[in-house]
């Protein structure tokens, strides 16, 4: 053993006044080494250069160049595959007992001449910056509920800095499951980080070839919490590594707890959820200190959940419209001057007069407008001059066909175009929009002007067929007597 100069100086110092055993112990070396240094007068010995020598003949020397060439062509070849190939070539010279030698040779070749391996870059995690979530399949746990197999997934949520985690049973990787899992996780945590990362989930990401963009629903959901969406690159799951690693660790902990429990059968799903919660609490106990640091920089939750409705009290204007969250919606004109109650949910808006539902419409982005032509067309028909400069005129073209019909009328009958078009639109409002659209398409394809009279004739002609006569034969009452006799006879036969 070669010791440092400091150890040798300490040994020679204590050797003058203490025994060799105590001096060696204080110098941190063995007694035998101490005696050798004392005998040499404290001089350091030079370390002998280690020389490798082969103790037996290399059995792969004759074929190693061939093996190297094969590995260069395909580095993915395994040692077992090459060993089997050698045995097939010469079974007398090569045996499976030589596999470990071949493995050492190949391992050394990969280190010196093999392809570069992927380099991982340790990341510096910042408190409060990011959370991650993903689903993990748990069928391998073999859980049963009331004796029946319980195939399921866990929605897994992790804070990257503190490693705090939570999980919930999930049956699908849907948008509703994603949003519900996130809401439950941040509600349990009581705060949100600045950014949330997911995999390239179809519930959150639209794939346009090589481009992956967040869909509007997911962006709007996280915007409610003031959180920035993030995703890893396609096929690079390690970029979501915190939750990916936690998948394995959590399922291992659940499996070990199930083994200690002695049974994987639960009386109900609720009992299984309590079991999962207990394991999560155990795993989070050691993370309290870092979680406390992270909680100091996390953002507060919004005042209401994402799926809670926002209540607005709009007044119906003289234009037969209301404004809800900076979006203009039309309502029936009979409500003009009345105050309504609008509940704006994430995707729909429900309007009430008192407790009565008046109408329901899709929720649009701020700055949009949704005018239902059925609410105003009858009034415009009485004042057709208002149509030309009507602020929401573009909303009164239900489809491209209606727009083409108006353009054709404006080109050929400019003075009558507005009146004719409003009459056609009123016909659609009073009857079938699809039938009117089909009539307009037929007239435009025939290069005929889509006047109201022509459209009306086509629509009425579609329904001008004779009403079929339906004959319903009168029932024979005696058949009921036969049925009743069978019903009364059956109990008597059963008693006998």
C-alpha positions as CSV (number, residue, x, y, z in Angstrom):
1,X,0.0,0.0,0.0
2,X,1.3,3.5,-0.8
3,X,0.3,6.2,1.6
4,X,0.4,10.0,1.2
5,X,3.3,12.2,2.4
6,X,1.0,13.6,5.1
7,X,0.3,10.1,6.5
8,X,4.0,9.2,6.5
9,X,4.9,12.4,8.3
10,X,2.2,11.8,10.9
11,X,3.5,8.2,11.4
12,X,7.1,9.3,11.9
13,X,6.0,12.0,14.4
14,X,4.0,9.6,16.6
15,X,6.4,6.8,16.3
16,X,8.9,8.6,18.4
17,X,6.7,8.7,21.5
18,X,4.0,6.0,20.9
19,X,3.9,2.4,20.0
20,X,3.9,1.4,16.4
21,X,0.3,0.1,16.7
22,X,-1.0,3.5,18.0
23,X,1.2,5.5,15.5
24,X,-0.1,3.5,12.6
25,X,-3.7,3.9,13.7
26,X,-3.3,7.7,14.0
27,X,-1.7,7.9,10.6
28,X,-4.5,5.9,9.1
29,X,-2.5,2.9,7.8
30,X,-2.1,-0.8,8.6
31,X,0.6,-1.9,11.1
32,X,2.5,-3.8,8.4
33,X,2.6,-0.8,6.1
34,X,3.7,1.4,9.1
35,X,6.6,-1.0,9.9
36,X,7.7,-0.9,6.3
37,X,7.8,2.9,6.3
38,X,9.6,3.0,9.7
39,X,12.1,0.5,8.4
40,X,12.7,2.6,5.3
41,X,13.2,5.7,7.4
42,X,10.0,7.3,6.1
43,X,10.9,7.3,2.4
44,X,8.0,6.9,0.0
45,X,8.1,3.8,-2.2
46,X,7.4,4.2,-5.9
47,X,4.3,2.4,-7.0
48,X,5.1,-0.4,-9.3
49,X,3.7,0.0,-12.8
50,X,0.9,-2.5,-13.4
51,X,1.5,-4.6,-16.4
52,X,-1.3,-6.7,-18.0
53,X,-0.3,-10.1,-19.1
54,X,-2.5,-12.7,-20.7
55,X,-2.6,-15.9,-18.8
56,X,-4.2,-18.0,-21.5
57,X,-4.5,-18.1,-25.3
58,X,-7.1,-15.8,-26.8
59,X,-9.7,-18.2,-28.3
60,X,-11.2,-15.5,-30.5
61,X,-8.0,-14.2,-32.0
62,X,-8.6,-16.0,-35.4
63,X,-12.2,-14.5,-35.8
64,X,-11.9,-11.2,-34.0
65,X,-11.4,-9.1,-37.1
66,X,-14.6,-10.7,-38.6
67,X,-16.5,-10.0,-35.4
68,X,-15.2,-6.4,-35.4
69,X,-16.4,-6.0,-38.9
70,X,-19.8,-7.4,-38.1
71,X,-20.1,-5.0,-35.1
72,X,-19.1,-2.0,-37.2
73,X,-21.8,-2.8,-39.7
74,X,-24.5,-3.4,-37.0
75,X,-23.5,-2.3,-33.5
76,X,-26.8,-3.7,-32.2
77,X,-25.6,-7.3,-32.5
78,X,-25.5,-8.9,-29.0
79,X,-22.8,-11.2,-27.7
80,X,-25.2,-14.1,-27.4
81,X,-26.1,-13.8,-31.1
82,X,-22.4,-13.7,-32.1
83,X,-21.6,-16.6,-29.8
84,X,-24.4,-18.7,-31.4
85,X,-23.0,-17.8,-34.8
86,X,-19.5,-18.9,-33.8
87,X,-20.8,-22.2,-32.5
88,X,-22.7,-22.8,-35.7
89,X,-19.4,-22.1,-37.6
90,X,-17.2,-24.5,-35.5
91,X,-18.9,-26.3,-32.7
92,X,-15.7,-28.1,-31.7
93,X,-13.7,-24.9,-31.1
94,X,-16.4,-22.7,-29.6
95,X,-18.7,-23.5,-26.6
96,X,-21.1,-21.4,-24.5
97,X,-18.6,-21.5,-21.6
98,X,-16.6,-18.9,-23.6
99,X,-19.5,-16.4,-23.6
100,X,-18.2,-14.3,-20.7
101,X,-14.8,-13.9,-22.5
102,X,-16.6,-12.8,-25.7
103,X,-18.8,-10.4,-23.7
104,X,-15.7,-8.7,-22.1
105,X,-14.1,-8.4,-25.6
106,X,-17.2,-6.8,-27.1
107,X,-17.7,-4.5,-24.1
108,X,-14.1,-3.3,-24.5
109,X,-14.6,-2.8,-28.3
110,X,-17.8,-0.8,-27.7
111,X,-15.9,1.5,-25.2
112,X,-12.9,2.0,-27.6
113,X,-14.4,1.8,-31.1
114,X,-18.1,1.6,-30.8
115,X,-20.7,4.2,-31.6
116,X,-21.2,7.2,-29.3
117,X,-23.9,6.7,-26.6
118,X,-26.6,9.2,-25.9
119,X,-25.5,11.8,-23.3
120,X,-27.9,12.9,-20.6
121,X,-27.8,16.4,-19.2
122,X,-28.7,16.9,-15.6
123,X,-31.1,19.7,-15.2
124,X,-31.2,22.4,-12.5
125,X,-34.8,22.5,-11.2
126,X,-36.2,25.7,-10.0
127,X,-38.8,25.8,-7.3
128,X,-42.3,26.6,-8.4
129,X,-41.4,26.6,-12.1
130,X,-42.9,23.4,-13.5
131,X,-45.3,20.5,-12.8
132,X,-45.7,17.4,-15.0
133,X,-48.5,14.9,-15.6
134,X,-49.1,11.7,-17.5
135,X,-51.0,8.5,-17.4
136,X,-49.5,5.2,-16.5
137,X,-51.1,1.8,-17.0
138,X,-51.4,-0.3,-13.8
139,X,-52.8,-3.6,-15.1
140,X,-49.5,-5.3,-14.1
141,X,-50.4,-4.7,-10.5
142,X,-53.1,-7.4,-10.8
143,X,-55.6,-5.4,-8.7
144,X,-59.1,-6.9,-8.4
145,X,-62.3,-5.2,-7.1
146,X,-64.9,-7.5,-5.6
147,X,-63.2,-10.5,-7.2
148,X,-63.1,-9.1,-10.7
149,X,-60.0,-7.9,-12.6
150,X,-59.8,-4.1,-12.4
151,X,-57.9,-2.7,-15.5
152,X,-57.1,0.9,-15.0
153,X,-54.7,3.7,-15.3
154,X,-53.4,6.4,-12.9
155,X,-53.3,10.0,-13.7
156,X,-50.0,11.0,-12.2
157,X,-49.1,14.6,-11.2
158,X,-45.6,15.6,-10.0
159,X,-43.9,18.8,-8.9
160,X,-40.5,18.8,-10.5
161,X,-38.6,20.6,-7.8
162,X,-39.9,19.1,-4.6
163,X,-41.0,15.7,-6.2
164,X,-44.4,16.0,-4.5
165,X,-46.9,13.8,-6.3
166,X,-50.5,12.7,-6.4
167,X,-52.4,10.3,-8.5
168,X,-56.0,9.4,-9.3
169,X,-57.7,6.4,-10.9
170,X,-58.5,7.0,-14.6
171,X,-60.2,4.9,-17.3
172,X,-59.2,6.9,-20.4
173,X,-56.7,9.5,-21.8
174,X,-59.4,12.0,-22.7
175,X,-59.5,15.7,-22.4
176,X,-62.1,15.5,-19.6
177,X,-59.9,13.0,-17.7
178,X,-56.9,15.3,-18.2
179,X,-58.6,18.5,-17.0
180,X,-60.3,16.7,-14.1
181,X,-57.0,15.1,-13.0
182,X,-55.2,18.5,-13.1
183,X,-58.0,20.2,-11.2
184,X,-58.0,17.6,-8.5
185,X,-54.2,17.7,-8.2
186,X,-53.9,21.5,-7.8
187,X,-56.9,21.6,-5.5
188,X,-55.1,19.1,-3.3
189,X,-51.9,21.1,-3.5
190,X,-53.6,24.4,-3.0
191,X,-51.5,26.2,-5.6
192,X,-50.2,26.0,-9.2
193,X,-46.7,26.3,-10.7
194,X,-45.9,28.7,-13.6
195,X,-45.7,25.9,-16.2
196,X,-47.2,22.5,-16.8
197,X,-45.7,19.9,-19.0
198,X,-47.4,17.0,-20.7
199,X,-46.4,14.4,-23.3
200,X,-47.8,14.9,-26.9
201,X,-51.3,13.9,-25.7
202,X,-54.0,14.1,-28.3
203,X,-56.2,15.5,-25.5
204,X,-53.9,18.5,-25.3
205,X,-51.9,18.7,-28.6
206,X,-53.0,18.9,-32.3
207,X,-50.5,17.2,-34.6
208,X,-50.0,18.8,-37.9
209,X,-47.4,16.7,-39.6
210,X,-44.1,17.7,-37.9
211,X,-45.8,20.6,-36.1
212,X,-47.3,20.0,-32.7
213,X,-49.5,22.8,-31.3
214,X,-51.7,23.0,-28.2
215,X,-55.4,22.8,-29.0
216,X,-57.5,25.8,-28.0
217,X,-59.4,23.9,-25.2
218,X,-56.2,22.9,-23.3
219,X,-54.7,26.4,-23.8
220,X,-57.9,28.0,-22.5
221,X,-58.0,25.6,-19.6
222,X,-54.5,26.4,-18.4
223,X,-55.0,30.1,-19.1
224,X,-57.8,30.0,-16.5
225,X,-55.1,29.0,-13.9
226,X,-52.5,31.4,-15.3
227,X,-50.3,28.5,-16.2
228,X,-48.2,28.2,-19.4
229,X,-48.6,24.9,-21.3
230,X,-45.4,22.9,-22.2
231,X,-44.8,19.6,-24.0
232,X,-41.8,17.5,-24.7
233,X,-40.6,16.8,-28.3
234,X,-42.4,13.9,-30.0
235,X,-40.7,10.5,-29.1
236,X,-38.6,12.1,-26.4
237,X,-40.3,10.9,-23.3
238,X,-37.2,11.5,-21.1
239,X,-38.0,15.2,-21.5
240,X,-41.0,14.5,-19.3
241,X,-38.6,12.5,-17.1
242,X,-39.7,13.6,-13.6
243,X,-43.1,12.0,-14.0
244,X,-41.8,9.1,-16.1
245,X,-39.4,8.1,-13.4
246,X,-42.0,8.6,-10.8
247,X,-44.3,6.2,-12.7
248,X,-41.9,3.3,-12.0
249,X,-41.2,4.3,-8.4
250,X,-44.9,4.7,-7.5
251,X,-46.0,1.4,-9.1
252,X,-43.1,-0.4,-7.3
253,X,-44.2,1.1,-4.0
254,X,-47.8,0.0,-4.7
255,X,-46.7,-3.5,-5.7
256,X,-44.6,-3.9,-2.5
257,X,-47.5,-2.6,-0.4
258,X,-49.9,-5.1,-2.1
259,X,-47.4,-7.9,-1.3
260,X,-47.4,-6.9,2.4
261,X,-51.1,-6.7,2.4
262,X,-51.3,-10.3,1.2
263,X,-54.2,-9.7,-1.2
264,X,-54.7,-7.6,-4.3
265,X,-58.5,-7.8,-4.0
266,X,-60.5,-4.8,-2.7
267,X,-64.1,-4.7,-1.8
268,X,-64.7,-1.5,-3.8
269,X,-63.0,1.1,-5.9
270,X,-63.2,3.6,-3.0
271,X,-61.2,1.2,-0.8
272,X,-58.6,0.9,-3.5
273,X,-58.4,4.7,-3.8
274,X,-57.8,4.9,0.0
275,X,-55.0,2.4,-0.4
276,X,-53.4,4.5,-3.1
277,X,-53.8,7.6,-1.0
278,X,-52.0,6.0,1.9
279,X,-49.0,5.1,-0.2
280,X,-48.9,8.6,-1.7
281,X,-48.9,10.1,1.8
282,X,-46.0,7.9,2.9
283,X,-44.0,8.9,-0.2
284,X,-44.7,12.6,0.3
285,X,-43.6,12.7,3.9
286,X,-39.9,12.9,3.0
287,X,-40.6,15.8,0.6
288,X,-42.1,18.2,3.1
289,X,-39.1,20.5,3.5
290,X,-38.6,21.0,-0.3
291,X,-42.4,21.3,-0.7
292,X,-42.4,24.1,1.9
293,X,-39.7,25.9,-0.1
294,X,-41.8,25.5,-3.3
295,X,-45.1,26.5,-1.7
296,X,-43.5,29.9,-1.0
297,X,-43.2,30.7,-4.8
298,X,-46.2,28.9,-6.2
299,X,-49.1,30.9,-7.6
300,X,-52.4,31.0,-5.9
301,X,-55.4,29.2,-7.2
302,X,-58.1,31.2,-9.0
303,X,-61.2,32.0,-7.1
304,X,-63.3,29.4,-9.0
305,X,-62.6,26.1,-10.7
306,X,-62.4,26.0,-14.4
307,X,-65.7,24.2,-14.9
308,X,-67.6,26.5,-12.4
309,X,-69.8,28.9,-14.4
310,X,-69.2,32.6,-14.4
311,X,-72.5,34.4,-13.6
312,X,-73.3,37.5,-15.6
313,X,-76.5,39.7,-15.4
314,X,-76.8,41.2,-18.9
315,X,-79.6,43.5,-20.0
316,X,-81.2,42.8,-23.4
317,X,-80.6,45.8,-25.6
318,X,-82.9,47.2,-28.2
319,X,-80.8,45.3,-30.8
320,X,-82.1,42.1,-29.3
321,X,-78.6,41.2,-28.1
322,X,-76.8,40.6,-24.8
323,X,-73.1,40.8,-24.0
324,X,-71.5,38.0,-22.0
325,X,-67.8,38.0,-21.3
326,X,-67.2,40.5,-24.2
327,X,-69.1,38.3,-26.7
328,X,-72.3,39.5,-28.3
329,X,-75.2,37.0,-28.6
330,X,-78.6,37.5,-30.0
331,X,-81.8,36.5,-28.1
332,X,-85.5,36.5,-29.0
333,X,-86.8,40.1,-29.3
334,X,-89.6,39.6,-26.8
335,X,-86.8,39.7,-24.1
336,X,-85.8,43.3,-25.0
337,X,-85.4,45.4,-21.9
338,X,-85.3,42.4,-19.5
339,X,-82.4,41.5,-17.3
340,X,-81.3,37.9,-17.7
341,X,-79.0,35.6,-15.8
342,X,-76.2,34.1,-18.0
343,X,-74.1,31.2,-16.7
344,X,-70.9,31.1,-18.7
345,X,-69.4,27.5,-18.6
346,X,-66.1,26.7,-20.2
347,X,-67.8,25.6,-23.5
348,X,-71.4,26.7,-23.3
349,X,-73.4,29.7,-22.2
350,X,-76.9,29.2,-20.6
351,X,-79.3,32.1,-20.4
352,X,-82.1,32.2,-17.9
353,X,-85.1,34.4,-17.3
354,X,-85.6,33.8,-13.6
355,X,-85.3,30.1,-13.3
356,X,-86.4,29.3,-16.8
357,X,-83.8,28.4,-19.4
358,X,-84.2,30.7,-22.4
359,X,-81.5,29.4,-24.7
360,X,-78.1,27.8,-24.8
361,X,-75.2,28.6,-27.1
362,X,-71.5,27.7,-27.5
363,X,-69.1,30.0,-25.6
364,X,-66.9,32.0,-28.0
365,X,-63.7,33.8,-27.5
366,X,-63.9,37.5,-26.3
367,X,-64.5,39.9,-29.2
368,X,-66.6,37.4,-31.1
369,X,-70.3,37.5,-31.8
370,X,-73.1,35.0,-32.4
371,X,-76.3,36.3,-34.1
372,X,-79.1,33.9,-34.8
373,X,-80.8,35.1,-37.9
374,X,-84.1,33.6,-36.6
375,X,-84.2,36.2,-33.9
376,X,-84.1,39.3,-36.2
377,X,-85.1,38.3,-39.8
378,X,-88.8,38.9,-39.3
379,X,-88.1,42.4,-38.0
380,X,-85.6,43.1,-40.8
381,X,-88.2,42.0,-43.4
382,X,-90.4,44.8,-42.2
383,X,-87.5,47.2,-42.5
384,X,-85.4,45.9,-45.4
385,X,-83.6,49.2,-45.8
386,X,-81.7,48.5,-42.5
387,X,-80.1,45.4,-43.9
388,X,-77.5,47.1,-46.1
389,X,-75.7,48.7,-43.2
390,X,-76.7,46.3,-40.5
391,X,-73.7,45.9,-38.1
392,X,-74.1,42.2,-37.9
393,X,-75.1,41.6,-41.5
394,X,-72.4,39.0,-42.1
395,X,-73.9,36.8,-39.4
396,X,-77.1,36.5,-41.5
397,X,-75.5,34.2,-44.1
398,X,-76.0,30.7,-42.6
399,X,-73.7,29.2,-45.3
400,X,-71.7,29.9,-48.4
401,X,-74.8,29.0,-50.5
402,X,-76.9,31.8,-48.9
403,X,-74.0,34.3,-49.5
404,X,-73.8,33.3,-53.2
405,X,-77.5,33.6,-53.5
406,X,-77.4,37.2,-52.1
407,X,-74.5,38.2,-54.4
408,X,-76.4,36.9,-57.4
409,X,-79.5,38.9,-56.4
410,X,-77.3,42.0,-55.8
411,X,-75.8,41.7,-59.2
412,X,-79.0,41.2,-61.2
413,X,-81.7,42.9,-59.0
414,X,-79.8,45.4,-56.9
415,X,-82.9,47.4,-55.9
416,X,-84.8,44.3,-54.8
417,X,-81.8,42.2,-53.5
418,X,-82.2,42.9,-49.8
419,X,-86.0,42.3,-49.8
420,X,-85.7,39.1,-51.8
421,X,-82.9,37.7,-49.7
422,X,-84.6,38.5,-46.4
423,X,-87.8,36.8,-47.7
424,X,-85.7,33.7,-48.6
425,X,-84.0,33.8,-45.1
426,X,-87.4,34.2,-43.4
427,X,-88.6,31.1,-45.3
428,X,-85.6,29.2,-43.9
429,X,-86.4,30.5,-40.4
430,X,-90.0,29.5,-40.6
431,X,-89.3,26.0,-42.1
432,X,-86.3,24.0,-43.0
433,X,-82.9,25.7,-43.6
434,X,-81.6,22.6,-45.3
435,X,-84.5,22.6,-47.8
436,X,-84.0,26.2,-48.6
437,X,-80.3,25.7,-49.0
438,X,-80.9,22.8,-51.4
439,X,-83.3,24.9,-53.4
440,X,-80.8,27.8,-53.6
441,X,-78.1,25.4,-54.8
442,X,-80.4,24.0,-57.5
443,X,-81.3,27.4,-58.8
444,X,-77.7,28.6,-58.8
445,X,-76.5,25.5,-60.6
446,X,-79.2,26.0,-63.2
447,X,-78.0,29.6,-63.6
448,X,-81.4,30.9,-62.5
449,X,-81.9,33.9,-60.2
450,X,-82.7,32.7,-56.7
451,X,-85.8,34.8,-56.2
452,X,-88.1,34.2,-53.3
453,X,-91.0,32.9,-55.4
454,X,-88.7,30.3,-57.2
455,X,-87.2,29.1,-53.9
456,X,-90.7,28.8,-52.3
457,X,-92.0,26.8,-55.2
458,X,-89.1,24.4,-55.0
459,X,-89.4,24.0,-51.2
460,X,-93.1,23.5,-51.3
461,X,-92.7,21.1,-54.2
462,X,-90.5,18.9,-52.1
463,X,-93.3,18.4,-49.7
464,X,-96.2,18.4,-52.1
465,X,-96.4,14.6,-52.3
466,X,-99.7,12.9,-51.4
467,X,-100.1,11.9,-47.8
468,X,-100.1,8.1,-47.7
469,X,-103.2,6.5,-46.4
470,X,-102.7,4.3,-43.3
471,X,-105.1,1.6,-42.4
472,X,-105.1,0.2,-38.9
473,X,-107.3,-2.8,-38.4
474,X,-109.4,-3.0,-35.3
475,X,-108.1,-5.5,-32.8
476,X,-110.0,-8.7,-32.1
477,X,-111.1,-8.5,-28.5
478,X,-111.4,-12.2,-28.2
479,X,-107.6,-12.5,-28.4
480,X,-107.3,-10.7,-25.0
481,X,-109.7,-13.3,-23.5
482,X,-107.5,-16.1,-24.7
483,X,-104.4,-14.3,-23.2
484,X,-106.1,-13.8,-19.9
485,X,-107.2,-17.4,-19.7
486,X,-103.6,-18.5,-20.1
487,X,-102.5,-16.1,-17.3
488,X,-105.1,-17.4,-14.8
489,X,-104.4,-21.0,-15.7
490,X,-100.7,-20.8,-15.0
491,X,-100.8,-20.2,-11.2
492,X,-103.3,-23.0,-10.7
493,X,-101.0,-25.4,-12.6
494,X,-98.1,-24.3,-10.5
495,X,-100.0,-25.0,-7.3
496,X,-101.1,-28.5,-8.4
